[in-house]
Amino acid sequence: IDFDVIEDSNIATQGYKESQRGKPKVTALAEDYLAINSDAKVSVIRGKYASGAIGVGRDTLFCCVDNIDTRQEIFSDLGDSLWYFSDSRMGEEVVRSFSVYDSKNRKYYEGTLITDEECKPVKCTARGTLYMAYLAGSLMVSGLARRLRKIAVPVKVLANMATGDFM
């Protein structure tokens, strides 16, 4: 689900190709994914998230949105029904990745859902680089892999590439 189209700043920071400039992000992402796994079932919705848009019956969700209000709406709609929920937030050279899979994690995660007005105003493209987007995705997928292998998954991972901190 996304309403946006690919712009120049997305090519350097989100891994889209120059040939995809001007194309809806959901269309380009679906095409890229299907080029890797042609048997996959991909649902594409071009627009903003609306309550009920995803529907229950899913067990895993990667939340990749750029505002807290939408995260909160998605988590309110689906958080209790999911076996695994992952959310990464990035700005500049910092990534925070959250994994939610039990009541303790849910309570912690809910505490991170402040309002958009309370957030530090950092654009995801401000001094952003493609490696940060790949790092965010890697942290989300590694959490799922750990969960599938029944290995403890940290509720929060923080990577600050500017300072070299990784917690």
Backbone as a printed PyTorch tensor [residue, N CA C, xyz], in Angstrom:
tensor([[[  0.8620,  -1.1680,   0.0000],
         [  0.0000,   0.0000,   0.0000],
         [  0.9050,   1.2260,   0.0000]],

        [[  0.7600,   2.0590,  -0.9950],
         [  1.4920,   3.3320,  -1.0480],
         [  0.8560,   4.1940,  -2.1320]],

        [[  0.8730,   5.4750,  -1.9020],
         [  0.2810,   6.4130,  -2.8580],
         [  1.3370,   7.1060,  -3.7030]],

        [[  2.5960,   6.9530,  -3.3370],
         [  3.6790,   7.7630,  -3.8790],
         [  4.2520,   7.2000,  -5.1830]],

        [[  4.8890,   8.0930,  -5.9410],
         [  5.6130,   7.6850,  -7.1470],
         [  7.1080,   7.8520,  -6.9010]],

        [[  7.8970,   7.1940,  -7.7020],
         [  9.3500,   7.2210,  -7.5490],
         [  9.9030,   8.5360,  -8.0590]],

        [[ 10.6780,   9.1930,  -7.1870],
         [ 11.3440,  10.4560,  -7.5140],
         [ 12.8520,  10.2320,  -7.4760]],

        [[ 13.6060,  11.2320,  -7.9410],
         [ 15.0680,  11.1200,  -7.9610],
         [ 15.6320,  10.7310,  -6.5940]],

        [[ 15.1180,  11.3450,  -5.5070],
         [ 15.6620,  11.0700,  -4.1730],
         [ 15.4310,   9.6200,  -3.7570]],

        [[ 14.4280,   8.9530,  -4.2970],
         [ 14.1550,   7.5540,  -3.9610],
         [ 15.1470,   6.5990,  -4.6100]],

        [[ 15.7370,   6.9970,  -5.7050],
         [ 16.6870,   6.1360,  -6.4120],
         [ 17.9480,   5.9480,  -5.5660]],

        [[ 18.4360,   7.0200,  -4.9900],
         [ 19.6610,   6.9550,  -4.1880],
         [ 19.4310,   6.3440,  -2.8130]],

        [[ 18.2080,   6.4410,  -2.2780],
         [ 17.9900,   6.0240,  -0.8950],
         [ 17.1120,   4.8000,  -0.7320]],

        [[ 16.3760,   4.3930,  -1.7530],
         [ 15.4340,   3.2910,  -1.5740],
         [ 15.6280,   2.1530,  -2.5800]],

        [[ 16.6050,   2.2650,  -3.4550],
         [ 16.9510,   1.1540,  -4.3210],
         [ 16.1340,   1.0080,  -5.5930]],

        [[ 15.3620,   2.0110,  -5.9370],
         [ 14.6530,   1.9500,  -7.2140],
         [ 15.6280,   2.2430,  -8.3460]],

        [[ 15.2470,   1.8480,  -9.5510],
         [ 16.0960,   2.0670, -10.7210],
         [ 15.7150,   3.3690, -11.4160]],

        [[ 16.6660,   3.9690, -12.1090],
         [ 16.3900,   5.2080, -12.8480],
         [ 15.2470,   5.0090, -13.8380]],

        [[ 15.1650,   3.8320, -14.4480],
         [ 14.1080,   3.5560, -15.4230],
         [ 12.7160,   3.5200, -14.7800]],

        [[ 12.6590,   3.4410, -13.4310],
         [ 11.3750,   3.4020, -12.7330],
         [ 10.8910,   4.7870, -12.2930]],

        [[ 11.6670,   5.8140, -12.5600],
         [ 11.3050,   7.1800, -12.1770],
         [  9.9000,   7.5030, -12.6940]],

        [[  9.0420,   8.0430, -11.8190],
         [  7.6870,   8.4230, -12.1940],
         [  6.6670,   7.3020, -12.0590]],

        [[  7.1180,   6.0920, -11.8430],
         [  6.2240,   4.9330, -11.7110],
         [  5.7320,   4.8510, -10.2610]],

        [[  4.5130,   4.3610, -10.0400],
         [  4.0640,   4.1580,  -8.6520],
         [  5.0090,   3.2090,  -7.9180]],

        [[  5.3560,   3.5390,  -6.6750],
         [  6.2750,   2.6990,  -5.9060],
         [  5.7540,   1.2770,  -5.7540]],

        [[  4.4480,   1.1130,  -5.5080],
         [  3.9090,  -0.2300,  -5.3140],
         [  4.0340,  -1.0770,  -6.5720]],

        [[  3.8720,  -0.4650,  -7.7270],
         [  3.9850,  -1.1910,  -8.9930],
         [  5.4250,  -1.6340,  -9.2210]],

        [[  6.3720,  -0.7210,  -9.0240],
         [  7.7890,  -1.0380,  -9.2250],
         [  8.2390,  -2.1210,  -8.2520]],

        [[  7.8430,  -2.0140,  -6.9970],
         [  8.2320,  -3.0010,  -5.9930],
         [  7.6500,  -4.3700,  -6.3250]],

        [[  6.3870,  -4.4150,  -6.7260],
         [  5.7640,  -5.6870,  -7.0960],
         [  6.4830,  -6.3120,  -8.2900]],

        [[  6.7950,  -5.5120,  -9.2940],
         [  7.5110,  -6.0290, -10.4700],
         [  8.8860,  -6.5760, -10.0780]],

        [[  9.6110,  -5.8360,  -9.2450],
         [ 10.9370,  -6.2950,  -8.8150],
         [ 10.8450,  -7.5970,  -8.0260]],

        [[  9.8610,  -7.6890,  -7.1290],
         [  9.7110,  -8.8950,  -6.3190],
         [  9.3250, -10.0920,  -7.1870]],

        [[  8.4040,  -9.8780,  -8.1010],
         [  7.9670, -10.9700,  -8.9740],
         [  9.0670, -11.4190,  -9.9330]],

        [[ 10.0230, -10.5300, -10.2390],
         [ 11.1620, -10.9200, -11.0670],
         [ 12.0640, -11.9010, -10.3150]],

        [[ 12.0340, -11.8470,  -8.9890],
         [ 12.8200, -12.7570,  -8.1480],
         [ 12.0400, -14.0350,  -7.8520]],

        [[ 10.7410, -13.8770,  -7.5850],
         [  9.8900, -15.0160,  -7.2130],
         [  8.5690, -14.9120,  -7.9740]],

        [[  8.5270, -15.4790,  -9.1540],
         [  7.3550, -15.3440, -10.0200],
         [  6.1250, -16.0790,  -9.4920]],

        [[  6.2930, -16.9610,  -8.5240],
         [  5.1600, -17.6780,  -7.9360],
         [  4.4990, -16.9210,  -6.7800]],

        [[  5.0830, -15.8190,  -6.3810],
         [  4.5600, -15.0740,  -5.2310],
         [  3.1900, -14.4730,  -5.5540]],

        [[  2.4160, -14.2940,  -4.5050],
         [  1.1380, -13.6020,  -4.6340],
         [  1.3220, -12.2190,  -4.0080]],

        [[  1.2240, -11.1910,  -4.8250],
         [  1.4610,  -9.8260,  -4.3740],
         [  0.1700,  -9.0370,  -4.5170]],

        [[ -0.2380,  -8.3930,  -3.4420],
         [ -1.4050,  -7.5130,  -3.4800],
         [ -0.9040,  -6.0800,  -3.5000]],

        [[ -1.3420,  -5.3110,  -4.4670],
         [ -0.9070,  -3.9310,  -4.6180],
         [ -2.1060,  -3.0050,  -4.4500]],

        [[ -1.9670,  -2.0520,  -3.5490],
         [ -2.9960,  -1.0350,  -3.3730],
         [ -2.3140,   0.3140,  -3.5050]],

        [[ -2.6990,   1.0720,  -4.5080],
         [ -2.1350,   2.4050,  -4.6960],
         [ -3.0410,   3.4020,  -3.9960]],

        [[ -2.5490,   3.9450,  -2.9190],
         [ -3.3110,   4.9050,  -2.1250],
         [ -2.7540,   4.9540,  -0.7220]],

        [[ -3.3830,   5.7500,   0.1200],
         [ -2.9840,   5.8270,   1.5270],
         [ -3.6320,   4.6830,   2.2910]],

        [[ -3.0020,   4.3050,   3.3890],
         [ -3.5650,   3.2410,   4.2150],
         [ -4.9000,   3.7020,   4.7870]],

        [[ -5.8710,   2.8260,   4.7270],
         [ -7.1690,   3.0640,   5.3510],
         [ -7.4860,   1.8670,   6.2270]],

        [[ -8.0760,   2.1140,   7.3610],
         [ -8.4190,   1.0470,   8.2830],
         [ -9.1510,  -0.0710,   7.5510]],

        [[ -8.6900,  -1.2880,   7.7680],
         [ -9.2900,  -2.4490,   7.1260],
         [ -8.7320,  -2.7700,   5.7550]],

        [[ -7.8250,  -1.9560,   5.2430],
         [ -7.3060,  -2.1550,   3.8860],
         [ -6.5310,  -3.4600,   3.7400]],

        [[ -5.8270,  -3.8680,   4.7760],
         [ -5.0190,  -5.0820,   4.6940],
         [ -5.8690,  -6.3070,   4.9840]],

        [[ -6.7420,  -6.2050,   5.9410],
         [ -7.5980,  -7.3290,   6.2940],
         [ -6.9010,  -8.2990,   7.2190]],

        [[ -7.6780,  -8.9150,   8.0820],
         [ -7.1180,  -9.9000,   9.0050],
         [ -6.8530, -11.1970,   8.2580]],

        [[ -6.2220, -12.1320,   8.9350],
         [ -5.9000, -13.4010,   8.2960],
         [ -4.4490, -13.4820,   7.8760]],

        [[ -3.7120, -12.4380,   8.0850],
         [ -2.2840, -12.4440,   7.7970],
         [ -1.5630, -12.7940,   9.1060]],

        [[ -0.3680, -13.3480,   8.9950],
         [  0.3360, -13.6480,  10.2340],
         [  1.6000, -12.8300,  10.4190]],

        [[  2.1050, -12.2240,   9.3500],
         [  3.3470, -11.4580,   9.4180],
         [  3.1650, -10.1610,   8.6500]],

        [[  3.6580,  -9.0750,   9.2220],
         [  3.5540,  -7.7910,   8.5340],
         [  4.8330,  -6.9880,   8.7470]],

        [[  5.3800,  -6.4740,   7.6520],
         [  6.4980,  -5.5380,   7.7110],
         [  5.9250,  -4.1520,   7.4870]],

        [[  6.0420,  -3.3080,   8.4750],
         [  5.4830,  -1.9550,   8.4250],
         [  6.5880,  -0.9980,   7.9680]],

        [[  6.4360,  -0.4670,   6.7760],
         [  7.4660,   0.4000,   6.1800],
         [  6.8350,   1.7250,   5.7720]],

        [[  6.3240,   2.4420,   6.7400],
         [  5.6670,   3.7190,   6.4570],
         [  6.4900,   4.8450,   7.0620]],

        [[  6.2260,   6.0630,   6.6120],
         [  7.0740,   7.1600,   7.0640],
         [  6.3910,   8.1340,   8.0170]],

        [[  5.3220,   7.6970,   8.6840],
         [  4.8000,   8.5360,   9.7680],
         [  4.1940,   7.6740,  10.8680]],

        [[  4.2430,   8.1940,  12.0690],
         [  3.8080,   7.4580,  13.2600],
         [  2.3010,   7.2320,  13.2610]],

        [[  1.5380,   8.2210,  12.8240],
         [  0.0780,   8.0730,  12.8400],
         [ -0.3690,   6.8530,  12.0350]],

        [[  0.2320,   6.6520,  10.8650],
         [ -0.1310,   5.4960,  10.0430],
         [  0.3310,   4.2040,  10.7060]],

        [[  1.5260,   4.2000,  11.3080],
         [  1.9940,   3.0210,  12.0440],
         [  0.9860,   2.6480,  13.1300]],

        [[  0.5560,   3.6630,  13.8590],
         [ -0.3750,   3.4310,  14.9620],
         [ -1.6970,   2.8550,  14.4410]],

        [[ -2.1860,   3.3660,  13.3380],
         [ -3.4360,   2.8670,  12.7650],
         [ -3.2880,   1.4160,  12.3140]],

        [[ -2.1890,   1.1080,  11.6450],
         [ -1.9480,  -0.2600,  11.1920],
         [ -1.8340,  -1.2030,  12.3920]],

        [[ -1.0700,  -0.7980,  13.3950],
         [ -0.8770,  -1.6640,  14.5610],
         [ -2.1770,  -1.8350,  15.3300]],

        [[ -2.9760,  -0.7870,  15.4250],
         [ -4.2840,  -0.9010,  16.0950],
         [ -5.1840,  -1.8790,  15.3600]],

        [[ -5.1520,  -1.8260,  14.0320],
         [ -5.9780,  -2.7210,  13.2190],
         [ -5.5400,  -4.1720,  13.3150]],

        [[ -4.2170,  -4.4170,  13.3070],
         [ -3.7270,  -5.7810,  13.1050],
         [ -2.8040,  -6.3250,  14.1860]],

        [[ -2.2580,  -5.4670,  15.0390],
         [ -1.2120,  -5.8770,  15.9830],
         [ -1.5340,  -7.0880,  16.8180]],

        [[ -2.7680,  -7.1870,  17.3110],
         [ -3.1330,  -8.3140,  18.1710],
         [ -3.2920,  -9.6170,  17.4050]],

        [[ -3.5340,  -9.5420,  16.1080],
         [ -3.8100, -10.7520,  15.3350],
         [ -2.5660, -11.3330,  14.6600]],

        [[ -1.4430, -10.6260,  14.7380],
         [ -0.2450, -11.0370,  14.0010],
         [  0.6700, -11.9330,  14.8390]],

        [[  1.2570, -12.9100,  14.1750],
         [  2.2650, -13.7600,  14.7930],
         [  3.5940, -13.0030,  14.8790]],

        [[  3.8550, -12.1400,  13.8860],
         [  5.0870, -11.3330,  13.8710],
         [  4.8180, -10.0100,  13.1600]],

        [[  5.1950,  -8.9180,  13.8100],
         [  5.0590,  -7.5730,  13.2660],
         [  6.4280,  -6.9120,  13.3530]],

        [[  6.8790,  -6.3210,  12.2620],
         [  8.1770,  -5.6610,  12.2530],
         [  8.0350,  -4.2510,  11.7010]],

        [[  8.7160,  -3.3200,  12.3360],
         [  8.6550,  -1.9090,  11.9520],
         [ 10.0630,  -1.3370,  12.0370]],

        [[ 10.5460,  -0.7750,  10.9530],
         [ 11.8330,  -0.0740,  10.9770],
         [ 11.5990,   1.3920,  10.6900]],

        [[ 12.3130,   2.2150,  11.4200],
         [ 12.2280,   3.6640,  11.2480],
         [ 13.6300,   4.1720,  10.9750]],

        [[ 13.7630,   4.9830,   9.9280],
         [ 15.0950,   5.4850,   9.6100],
         [ 15.0540,   6.9610,   9.3140]],

        [[ 16.1340,   7.6060,   9.6500],
         [ 16.3400,   9.0110,   9.3380],
         [ 17.8280,   9.2660,   9.3610]],

        [[ 18.2830,   9.9300,   8.3400],
         [ 19.7120,  10.1810,   8.2020],
         [ 20.4560,   8.8490,   8.2910]],

        [[ 21.3660,   8.6930,   9.2400],
         [ 22.1270,   7.4470,   9.3340],
         [ 21.7910,   6.6560,  10.5960]],

        [[ 20.5110,   6.7010,  10.9800],
         [ 20.0420,   5.9550,  12.1480],
         [ 18.8550,   5.0910,  11.7320]],

        [[ 18.8890,   3.8320,  12.1680],
         [ 17.7740,   2.9100,  11.9470],
         [ 17.3730,   2.3300,  13.2900]],

        [[ 16.0750,   2.3300,  13.5470],
         [ 15.5070,   1.6330,  14.7010],
         [ 14.5780,   0.5700,  14.1400]],

        [[ 14.7790,  -0.6600,  14.5520],
         [ 13.9480,  -1.7520,  14.0720],
         [ 13.2680,  -2.4090,  15.2650]],

        [[ 11.9500,  -2.5570,  15.1830],
         [ 11.1500,  -3.1280,  16.2600],
         [ 10.5560,  -4.4590,  15.8110]],

        [[ 10.5420,  -5.4290,  16.7170],
         [  9.9120,  -6.7310,  16.4740],
         [  8.8670,  -6.9520,  17.5530]],

        [[  7.6620,  -7.2990,  17.1350],
         [  6.5650,  -7.5040,  18.0750],
         [  5.9840,  -8.8910,  17.8340]],

        [[  5.9540,  -9.7080,  18.8930],
         [  5.4350, -11.0660,  18.7340],
         [  4.8210, -11.6370,  19.9990]],

        [[  4.7340, -10.8560,  21.0670],
         [  4.0360, -11.3100,  22.2720],
         [  3.5100, -10.0960,  23.0310]],

        [[  2.7860, -10.3400,  24.1060],
         [  2.1280,  -9.2370,  24.8140],
         [  3.1360,  -8.2520,  25.4110]],

        [[  4.2820,  -8.7360,  25.8750],
         [  5.3160,  -7.8530,  26.4250],
         [  5.8590,  -6.9200,  25.3330]],

        [[  6.1540,  -7.4870,  24.1630],
         [  6.6380,  -6.6800,  23.0420],
         [  5.5810,  -5.6820,  22.5840]],

        [[  4.3240,  -6.1180,  22.5490],
         [  3.2360,  -5.2330,  22.1220],
         [  3.1700,  -3.9940,  23.0150]],

        [[  3.2450,  -4.2210,  24.3200],
         [  3.1720,  -3.1040,  25.2730],
         [  4.3410,  -2.1400,  25.0540]],

        [[  5.5540,  -2.6760,  24.8810],
         [  6.7190,  -1.8250,  24.6380],
         [  6.5370,  -1.0310,  23.3440]],

        [[  6.1500,  -1.7310,  22.2740],
         [  5.9990,  -1.0810,  20.9730],
         [  4.9420,   0.0240,  21.0310]],

        [[  3.8320,  -0.2520,  21.6700],
         [  2.7720,   0.7620,  21.7780],
         [  3.2980,   2.0380,  22.4230]],

        [[  4.2520,   1.8970,  23.3510],
         [  4.8560,   3.0610,  23.9970],
         [  5.7310,   3.8870,  23.0700]],

        [[  6.1270,   3.3240,  21.9310],
         [  6.9520,   4.0670,  20.9660],
         [  6.0950,   4.8420,  19.9660]],

        [[  4.7920,   4.6290,  20.0120],
         [  3.8890,   5.2560,  19.0390],
         [  3.4130,   6.6160,  19.5310]],

        [[  4.3350,   7.5480,  19.5560],
         [  4.0120,   8.9270,  19.9080],
         [  3.3250,   9.5760,  18.7000]],

        [[  2.9300,  10.8100,  18.8280],
         [  2.2770,  11.4750,  17.6930],
         [  3.3270,  11.9790,  16.7030]],

        [[  2.8790,  12.2170,  15.4670],
         [  3.7900,  12.7670,  14.4620],
         [  4.3750,  14.1000,  14.9260]],

        [[  3.5890,  14.8870,  15.6560],
         [  4.0610,  16.1930,  16.1320],
         [  5.2030,  16.0560,  17.1380]],

        [[  5.2260,  14.9590,  17.8860],
         [  6.2770,  14.7360,  18.8830],
         [  7.5740,  14.2050,  18.2780]],

        [[  7.5150,  13.7520,  17.0510],
         [  8.6950,  13.1690,  16.4040],
         [  9.7000,  14.2420,  16.0230]],

        [[ 10.9670,  13.8580,  16.0720],
         [ 12.0260,  14.7300,  15.5900],
         [ 11.8820,  14.8470,  14.0750]],

        [[ 11.8470,  16.0580,  13.5460],
         [ 11.6390,  16.2150,  12.1040],
         [ 12.8870,  15.8640,  11.2870]],

        [[ 13.0040,  14.5970,  10.9230],
         [ 14.1100,  14.1260,  10.0990],
         [ 13.5100,  13.4040,   8.9060]],

        [[ 13.8230,  13.8690,   7.7270],
         [ 13.3250,  13.1910,   6.5330],
         [ 14.1260,  11.9190,   6.3110]],

        [[ 13.4340,  10.8860,   5.8150],
         [ 14.1450,   9.6320,   5.5690],
         [ 15.1630,   9.7990,   4.4460]],

        [[ 15.0190,  10.8370,   3.6370],
         [ 15.9650,  11.0480,   2.5470],
         [ 17.0660,  12.0470,   2.9110]],

        [[ 16.9700,  12.6590,   4.0950],
         [ 17.9800,  13.6310,   4.4890],
         [ 19.3080,  12.9220,   4.7320]],

        [[ 20.2630,  13.1850,   3.8940],
         [ 21.5740,  12.5550,   3.9690],
         [ 21.4670,  11.0340,   4.0260]],

        [[ 20.3250,  10.5110,   3.5950],
         [ 20.1160,   9.0700,   3.6050],
         [ 20.8760,   8.4060,   2.4810]],

        [[ 21.1700,   7.1670,   2.6690],
         [ 21.8650,   6.4110,   1.6500],
         [ 21.1800,   5.0580,   1.4860]],

        [[ 21.4190,   4.4520,   0.3650],
         [ 20.8000,   3.1680,   0.0640],
         [ 21.1710,   2.1190,   1.1030]],

        [[ 22.3880,   2.1550,   1.6110],
         [ 22.7750,   1.1300,   2.5780],
         [ 21.9430,   1.1970,   3.8470]],

        [[ 21.4110,   2.3720,   4.1930],
         [ 20.5550,   2.4740,   5.3750],
         [ 19.2110,   1.7900,   5.1300]],

        [[ 18.6590,   1.9550,   3.9280],
         [ 17.4110,   1.2640,   3.5960],
         [ 17.6310,  -0.2500,   3.6030]],

        [[ 18.7500,  -0.6940,   3.0480],
         [ 19.0540,  -2.1260,   3.0570],
         [ 19.2770,  -2.6330,   4.4790]],

        [[ 19.9000,  -1.8280,   5.3220],
         [ 20.0990,  -2.2120,   6.7150],
         [ 18.7520,  -2.3410,   7.4250]],

        [[ 17.8590,  -1.3950,   7.2050],
         [ 16.5250,  -1.4650,   7.8190],
         [ 15.8190,  -2.7470,   7.3940]],

        [[ 15.8320,  -3.0340,   6.1120],
         [ 15.2040,  -4.2610,   5.6130],
         [ 15.8630,  -5.5130,   6.1670]],

        [[ 17.1780,  -5.4910,   6.2570],
         [ 17.9100,  -6.6500,   6.7870],
         [ 17.5540,  -6.9180,   8.2420]],

        [[ 17.4410,  -5.8580,   9.0350],
         [ 17.0800,  -6.0310,  10.4430],
         [ 15.6760,  -6.6200,  10.5800]],

        [[ 14.7630,  -6.1750,   9.7210],
         [ 13.3920,  -6.6900,   9.7760],
         [ 13.3570,  -8.1760,   9.4070]],

        [[ 14.0300,  -8.5340,   8.3380],
         [ 14.0210,  -9.9280,   7.8810],
         [ 14.7810, -10.8210,   8.8580]],

        [[ 15.8600, -10.3170,   9.4600],
         [ 16.6020, -11.1530,  10.4100],
         [ 15.7540, -11.4380,  11.6470]],

        [[ 14.9230, -10.4710,  12.0570],
         [ 14.0060, -10.7180,  13.1710],
         [ 13.0240, -11.8350,  12.8360]],

        [[ 12.4770, -11.7950,  11.6250],
         [ 11.5620, -12.8520,  11.1990],
         [ 12.2750, -14.2040,  11.1490]],

        [[ 13.4890, -14.2210,  10.6180],
         [ 14.2460, -15.4760,  10.5400],
         [ 14.4960, -16.0550,  11.9360]],

        [[ 14.8190, -15.2010,  12.8850],
         [ 15.0320, -15.6520,  14.2650],
         [ 13.7310, -16.2160,  14.8380]],

        [[ 12.6390, -15.5080,  14.5830],
         [ 11.3290, -15.9590,  15.0730],
         [ 10.9770, -17.3200,  14.4860]],

        [[ 11.2100, -17.5090,  13.2060],
         [ 10.9180, -18.7900,  12.5520],
         [ 11.7610, -19.9190,  13.1320]],

        [[ 12.9940, -19.5870,  13.5530],
         [ 13.8950, -20.5970,  14.1270],
         [ 13.7300, -20.7400,  15.6310]],

        [[ 12.7580, -20.0100,  16.1880],
         [ 12.4680, -20.0530,  17.6380],
         [ 13.6620, -19.5950,  18.4720]],

        [[ 14.3550, -18.5720,  17.9520],
         [ 15.4560, -17.9380,  18.6570],
         [ 14.9350, -16.5950,  19.1670]],

        [[ 15.3500, -16.1870,  20.3550],
         [ 14.8950, -14.9220,  20.9230],
         [ 15.1370, -13.7690,  19.9410]],

        [[ 14.1380, -12.9190,  19.8070],
         [ 14.2200, -11.7680,  18.9120],
         [ 14.2220, -10.5090,  19.7670]],

        [[ 15.2200,  -9.6370,  19.6230],
         [ 15.1960,  -8.3960,  20.4080],
         [ 14.0230,  -7.5270,  19.9650]],

        [[ 13.3650,  -6.9000,  20.9310],
         [ 12.2230,  -6.0550,  20.5940],
         [ 12.6680,  -4.8000,  19.8450]],

        [[ 13.9080,  -4.3360,  20.1080],
         [ 14.3970,  -3.1370,  19.4310],
         [ 15.8760,  -3.3030,  19.1120]],

        [[ 16.2230,  -2.9380,  17.8910],
         [ 17.6310,  -2.8740,  17.4880],
         [ 17.8650,  -1.4700,  16.9660]],

        [[ 18.9500,  -0.8590,  17.4070],
         [ 19.3060,   0.4980,  16.9810],
         [ 20.6700,   0.4540,  16.3180]],

        [[ 20.7540,   1.0280,  15.1360],
         [ 22.0280,   1.1320,  14.4320],
         [ 22.2410,   2.5930,  14.0510]],

        [[ 23.3260,   3.1670,  14.5510],
         [ 23.6870,   4.5460,  14.2220],
         [ 25.0220,   4.4830,  13.4790]],

        [[ 24.9460,   4.5760,  12.1690],
         [ 26.1460,   4.4370,  11.3630],
         [ 27.0480,   5.6600,  11.4560]],

        [[ 26.4990,   6.8140,  11.8210],
         [ 27.3220,   8.0100,  11.9710],
         [ 28.2730,   7.8920,  13.1490]],

        [[ 27.8110,   7.2360,  14.2320],
         [ 28.6500,   7.0970,  15.4310],
         [ 29.2520,   5.7120,  15.5560]],

        [[ 28.7560,   4.7640,  14.7550],
         [ 29.2450,   3.3900,  14.8540],
         [ 28.5880,   2.5940,  15.9610]],

        [[ 27.5100,   3.1100,  16.5430],
         [ 26.8170,   2.4050,  17.6160],
         [ 25.8160,   1.4140,  17.0460]],

        [[ 25.7750,   0.2420,  17.6610],
         [ 24.8240,  -0.7930,  17.2810],
         [ 24.3380,  -1.4480,  18.5600]],

        [[ 23.0600,  -1.2810,  18.8730],
         [ 22.5190,  -1.8270,  20.1350],
         [ 21.3120,  -2.7020,  19.8530]]])
